[in-house]
Amino acid sequence: MSSRQGGKLKPLKQPKKKGPGDVDETDLEHKKKEQEAQKKLKELKDKAQKGGPLIGGGIKKSGKK
């Protein structure tokens, strides 16, 4: 009357991965969008570095009281 199953459960079968030759149009569009996003991010980082540091300004305290 026990509902136990002995042994390990088998993992579900995963769909086969596509080879390098199988590329859909949607995959190409997705990769293109990702590359554009990375390019924009890199440009923003470069602009931020040219502007100089934004942190570190403010009231500087001396060691004395």
Sequence and secondary structure as in RCSB ss.txt:
>XXXX:A:sequence
MSSRQGGKLKPLKQPKKKGPGDVDETDLEHKKKEQEAQKKLKELKDKAQKGGPLIGGGIKKSGKK
>XXXX:A:secstr
      S            TT   HHHHHHHHHHHHHHHHHHHHHHHHHHT   SS S    S  
